[in-house]
Amino acid sequence: MATGYDPIAVLMEEHQVFLRRLGAVRADLQRFSPAGQSRTGLSASMATFAEFLAKDVDGIHGRKEEEGLFPVLVRHIESEGGPVGLMLEEHELLRQHQRAIVSNVPRLEDDPHAVEAWNAVSSASSAVDELLAFHIEKEDQVLFPMARATLSPREMSEVAQVCLDIEDRLGSPLRRVAPR
């Protein structure tokens, strides 16, 4: 690629950062679980996680896929009913779960033992954990190899330019998120 920027490699590297972060959230949820000692600090942990999902996973990474890779890839493969359509549906599901976390965090700040809020945050976080891990696996094992095999060098450069433009405007999850 002319820019020396491989958008597929960058997207895959971001996935690894996200998977590490999911592991940390999983540990937080176990620590704060009903069987755990205390839920003090849960709201801050979940608020940070929701922000990470909104900014890094969806706001930067998701935009690179939805504005860069997917539009170029659907020139070659069907969107509806195909892998791109499925990825877009899963992006929306992840957004719904993120909003559920955000809407319940203030209730946990007011009362760390609010059962309904705890259940909503726990359920949404677990759903994100499961869905995002499976989503990443499908992209890394199916969609991205398909893109490498299908897109021309010119198209890959086009995707790279969109991704770089997004990073210039919003930053990069690789620079913003420190591994835990």
C-alpha positions in Angstrom: 0.0 0.0 0.0 1.2 3.5 -0.8 0.8 4.7 2.8 2.5 1.7 4.4 -0.6 1.4 6.5 -2.3 -2.0 6.4 -5.9 -1.4 7.6 -6.6 -5.1 8.1 -3.5 -5.6 10.3 -4.5 -2.5 12.3 -8.1 -3.7 12.8 -6.8 -7.1 13.9 -4.4 -5.5 16.3 -7.2 -3.4 17.8 -9.2 -6.6 18.2 -6.4 -7.9 20.5 -6.5 -4.8 22.6 -10.3 -5.2 22.9 -10.1 -8.8 23.9 -7.6 -7.9 26.7 -10.0 -5.2 27.9 -12.9 -7.7 27.9 -10.8 -10.0 30.1 -10.3 -7.2 32.6 -14.0 -6.4 32.6 -14.8 -10.1 33.1 -12.5 -10.0 36.2 -14.2 -6.9 37.5 -17.7 -8.4 37.1 -16.6 -11.5 39.1 -15.1 -9.4 41.8 -18.3 -7.3 42.0 -20.7 -10.2 41.5 -23.4 -10.9 44.1 -21.1 -13.5 45.6 -18.3 -11.0 45.6 -17.3 -8.9 48.6 -18.5 -5.5 47.6 -19.9 -3.6 44.6 -18.1 -0.4 45.6 -16.3 0.8 42.5 -18.5 -1.1 40.1 -20.2 2.0 38.7 -16.8 3.7 37.9 -15.5 0.5 36.3 -18.6 0.0 34.2 -18.8 3.7 33.2 -15.2 3.4 32.0 -16.1 0.2 30.1 -19.1 1.9 28.5 -16.9 4.8 27.5 -14.3 2.5 26.0 -17.1 0.7 24.0 -18.5 4.0 22.7 -15.2 5.7 21.9 -12.7 3.0 20.9 -14.7 0.0 19.9 -17.6 1.8 18.1 -16.5 5.4 17.7 -13.1 4.7 16.1 -12.8 1.0 15.2 -16.4 0.6 14.2 -16.3 3.7 12.0 -13.2 2.4 10.3 -15.1 -0.8 9.4 -18.4 0.9 8.6 -17.0 3.9 6.7 -13.8 2.3 5.3 -13.8 -1.4 4.9 -17.4 -2.4 4.5 -18.4 0.0 1.7 -15.5 -1.1 -0.4 -16.1 -4.8 0.4 -19.8 -4.7 -0.6 -18.7 -3.8 -4.1 -17.7 -7.4 -4.3 -20.0 -9.3 -1.9 -23.6 -8.9 -1.0 -24.4 -6.8 2.1 -27.8 -8.0 3.1 -27.8 -11.5 4.3 -24.0 -11.7 3.8 -21.1 -11.3 6.2 -21.1 -7.5 6.1 -24.8 -7.3 6.9 -24.3 -9.7 9.8 -21.3 -7.6 11.1 -23.5 -4.4 10.9 -26.3 -6.1 12.8 -23.8 -7.2 15.5 -22.4 -3.6 15.7 -25.9 -2.4 16.4 -26.4 -5.1 19.1 -23.2 -4.0 20.8 -24.4 -0.4 20.7 -27.6 -1.5 22.4 -25.7 -3.3 25.2 -23.4 -0.3 25.7 -26.5 2.0 26.1 -27.9 -0.4 28.7 -24.7 -0.2 30.7 -24.7 3.7 30.4 -28.3 4.0 31.4 -27.9 1.8 34.6 -24.5 3.1 35.9 -26.1 6.2 37.5 -28.5 4.0 39.5 -25.5 2.0 40.7 -23.7 5.2 41.7 -26.7 6.1 43.8 -27.1 2.6 45.3 -24.3 0.1 44.7 -26.7 -2.7 45.8 -29.6 -1.8 43.4 -30.5 -5.3 42.2 -32.3 -4.3 39.0 -29.4 -2.0 37.9 -26.8 -4.6 38.8 -28.7 -7.2 36.8 -29.0 -4.9 33.8 -25.3 -4.0 33.9 -24.2 -7.5 34.5 -26.4 -8.9 31.7 -25.3 -6.2 29.2 -21.6 -6.6 30.0 -21.8 -10.4 29.7 -23.6 -10.0 26.4 -20.9 -7.7 25.2 -18.2 -10.1 26.4 -19.8 -13.0 24.5 -20.9 -11.1 21.4 -17.7 -9.1 20.9 -15.4 -12.1 21.3 -17.4 -14.1 18.8 -17.7 -11.0 16.5 -13.9 -10.5 16.5 -13.3 -14.2 15.7 -15.6 -14.0 12.7 -14.0 -10.8 11.4 -10.4 -12.1 12.0 -11.1 -15.6 10.6 -13.6 -14.9 7.8 -14.2 -11.3 6.9 -10.7 -9.9 7.0 -9.2 -12.8 5.0 -12.1 -12.4 2.5 -11.2 -8.7 2.2 -7.5 -9.5 1.6 -8.4 -12.0 -1.1 -11.0 -9.8 -2.7 -9.9 -6.2 -2.6 -7.4 -4.8 -5.1 -4.3 -2.9 -3.9 -6.1 0.3 -5.0 -9.2 -0.6 -3.0 -7.1 -1.5 0.0 -5.4 1.8 -0.2 -8.8 3.5 -0.3 -9.8 1.6 2.9 -6.4 2.6 4.4 -7.0 6.3 3.6 -10.5 6.3 5.2 -9.0 4.6 8.3 -6.2 7.1 8.6 -8.6 10.0 8.2 -10.7 8.6 11.1 -7.6 8.2 13.2 -6.5 11.7 12.4 -9.9 13.1 13.6 -10.5 10.7 16.5 -7.3 9.0 17.5 -6.4 5.4 17.5 -7.5 2.7 20.0 -3.9 1.4 19.9 -2.6 4.7 21.2 -5.5 5.5 23.5 -6.0 2.2 25.4 -3.2 0.9 27.5 -3.1 -2.9 27.8 -4.2 -4.2 31.2 
